Amino acid sequence: MTAIRNNWTREEIAAIYNKPVLDLIYQAATIHREFHDPQEVQVCTLLSVKTGGCPEDCSYCPQAARYHTNVKVQKLMEVNEVIDKAIEAKESGSTRFCMGAAWREVRDNRDFDKVIDMVKGVNSLGLEVCCTLGMLTPEQAQKLKDAGLYAYNHNLDTSEEFYDDIITTRTYKDRLDTLSHVRKANISVCSGGIIGMGEQEDDRIGMLLTLATLPEHPESVPVNALVPVEGTPLEDQPKVSVWEMVRMIATARIIMPKTMVRLSAGRVRMNLEEQALCFMAGANSIFAGDKLLTTPNPGYIKDQEMFQQLQLTPRKAYKEEVTA
Ligand code: SF4
């Protein structure tokens, strides 16, 4: 049995990342079969419950108020509207429902109370409920947990060394602190990053190193390919190749064998064969629906066709209870 390790070194991870790509896929696929059912892929839905107008300056994000993009600012949705969307997502086969708000951090105000009600409502539908709301205090994390929150997403985005090139309004340490508050509240941790932002391969390895050497591996690691949006500082970044995605996914799978590796943003620019390669390399989750917060994503019908073609089955909710 492959051991779960938290003592990876940068050199070890680099050696895996740089293996001949077919060998890398083979090793990842082998480990994947040891820990997961290779036919099973979890389908998640991500809904933007509060859109745009964000004070942060993440260079990739069309929701930052300072960039001139086509994103229309929308205040926090009503609880019943969100529950209706969650029911729709469940009926279309999603087992995890993630609610995203374009906030720097959670504030203890009426909007947070509303989010708490959303969490309770989505939880009562039997969906794994996840939120991504920015930075959290330990008390806020506990409040979310008490309301039934299953997972919290808070991406590291990139390496510590490259972080300042992408975001200046918060620090890497802020990020890690929130992850630690989430972990302490016994909420399942979802944290990954984006490639194609102008980083070096060493930065990709650095981010994986940080994730794989946390005291516990995140239960979920989303791997995103940048979808450049007009009006953001990264609007002209070239497209990420499928081999870069495959290397990231396969390396994540090998160094964090139990983790759900999520093939996230950027899927809209991949064909079926490219997505199949990512599943072969160890990805076992996708986001469904025609939008990922504000960027395009393949629709439900296309995904259903893909599941049929590749003979994949959707994973059930709460398959592995990671929280007490
Ligand atoms: S990624 Fe999140 S925190 Fe950064 S600008 Fe966008 S909404 Fe704000």
Residues whose N, C-alpha, C, O or C-beta is under 5 A from the ligand:
A	BS01	SF4	C54 E56 D57 C58 C61 Q63 A64 A102 W103
